């Protein structure tokens, strides 16, 4: 049974959305009050990040893994640049979480790695035509990019790898030597 004082996933999401809206309105508020409020939030975030880093310093590897596996804590570890996993590994996990949804649309996506600061994915659509096809490919590419950059903000971008053209079909008869007519 969940602790009645704890927030479930939707409650956390709701609060994060409200926090984003409030910070946005503070940033655009005229005068010094808005700037002071944003600075106060920034400083508080830095202090909480330092506290979380100190918790990790005292935790064994199993506890650190459990913390990183929690969705909310995973985001906080990324936010404070103290996540125990490399950006490429976090990005690969984000792609794997999206894979079932992409497959439902008749395509597939897989992590291809990092080149410099750019994450690479292999993306195919139902027709096997790769990233050049329509039918929602841009929407899928954007969703993959958003998920990967949320998991690994250290990356500058996420790009689909160019798809090799499908091999042309050559009938077997065309490969045989023409028979001499007698």
Secondary structure as GFF3:
##gff-version 3
##sequence-region A 1 182
A	DSSP	alpha_helix	9	27	.	.	.	ID=ss1
A	DSSP	alpha_helix	32	58	.	.	.	ID=ss2
A	DSSP	alpha_helix	61	69	.	.	.	ID=ss3
A	DSSP	alpha_helix	71	79	.	.	.	ID=ss4
A	DSSP	alpha_helix	87	104	.	.	.	ID=ss5
A	DSSP	beta_strand	108	115	.	.	.	ID=ss6
A	DSSP	beta_strand	118	124	.	.	.	ID=ss7
A	DSSP	three_ten_helix	130	132	.	.	.	ID=ss8
A	DSSP	alpha_helix	137	151	.	.	.	ID=ss9
A	DSSP	beta_strand	157	160	.	.	.	ID=ss10
A	DSSP	alpha_helix	172	175	.	.	.	ID=ss11
###
